[in-house]
Amino acid sequence: MSIGRLLVFAGLAIAVLGAVLMLGERANLPFGRLPGDIVWRGRNSTVYFPWVTCLILSVVASLVLWLIGRLR
């Protein structure tokens, strides 16, 4: 795969990711603050773990890699 083709695919992936993030905000589901993400607030600290967001991103990344493998 040439470097030009790789850059085109990387640019398309970034554009798609940006569109998904914008649509998520419009649907009132901003990534990083989805229902199910864990937030614990103590007196002097806050612990935050977005496990639902990580799960969704993992599924999307797996699908993208699967599609790339199918296209080869």
C-alpha positions in Angstrom: 0.0 0.0 0.0 1.4 3.4 -1.0 1.8 6.2 1.5 -0.7 8.3 -0.5 -3.4 5.7 -0.3 -2.7 5.3 3.5 -3.1 9.1 4.0 -6.4 9.1 2.1 -7.8 6.3 4.2 -6.5 8.0 7.4 -8.2 11.2 6.4 -11.5 9.5 5.6 -11.3 7.7 9.0 -10.8 11.0 10.8 -13.7 12.6 8.9 -16.0 9.7 9.7 -15.0 9.9 13.4 -15.7 13.6 13.5 -19.1 13.1 11.9 -20.0 10.4 14.4 -18.9 12.6 17.3 -21.0 15.5 16.0 -24.1 13.3 15.5 -23.6 11.9 19.0 -23.7 15.4 20.5 -26.8 16.3 18.5 -28.5 13.1 19.8 -27.7 14.3 23.3 -25.3 11.3 23.8 -21.9 12.9 24.0 -19.1 10.2 24.0 -17.3 10.1 27.2 -20.4 10.8 29.2 -22.7 8.0 28.2 -25.1 6.3 30.5 -23.2 3.6 32.3 -19.9 5.4 32.5 -18.5 5.4 36.0 -17.9 8.6 37.9 -16.9 8.6 41.6 -16.6 11.9 43.3 -14.8 12.1 46.6 -14.2 15.2 48.7 -10.8 16.0 47.1 -10.8 13.9 44.0 -12.8 12.5 41.1 -12.3 9.1 39.5 -13.8 8.7 36.0 -13.9 5.6 33.9 -15.9 5.7 30.6 -16.3 1.9 30.2 -19.4 2.1 28.0 -17.7 4.6 25.7 -14.6 2.3 25.6 -16.9 -0.7 24.7 -18.6 1.2 21.9 -15.3 2.4 20.5 -13.9 -1.2 20.6 -16.9 -2.5 18.7 -16.6 0.2 16.1 -12.8 -0.3 15.7 -13.4 -4.1 15.4 -15.9 -3.6 12.6 -13.7 -1.2 10.7 -10.7 -3.6 10.9 -13.0 -6.4 9.8 -14.2 -4.4 6.8 -10.6 -3.5 5.9 -9.7 -7.2 6.0 -12.7 -8.1 3.8 -11.8 -5.5 1.2 -8.2 -6.9 0.8 
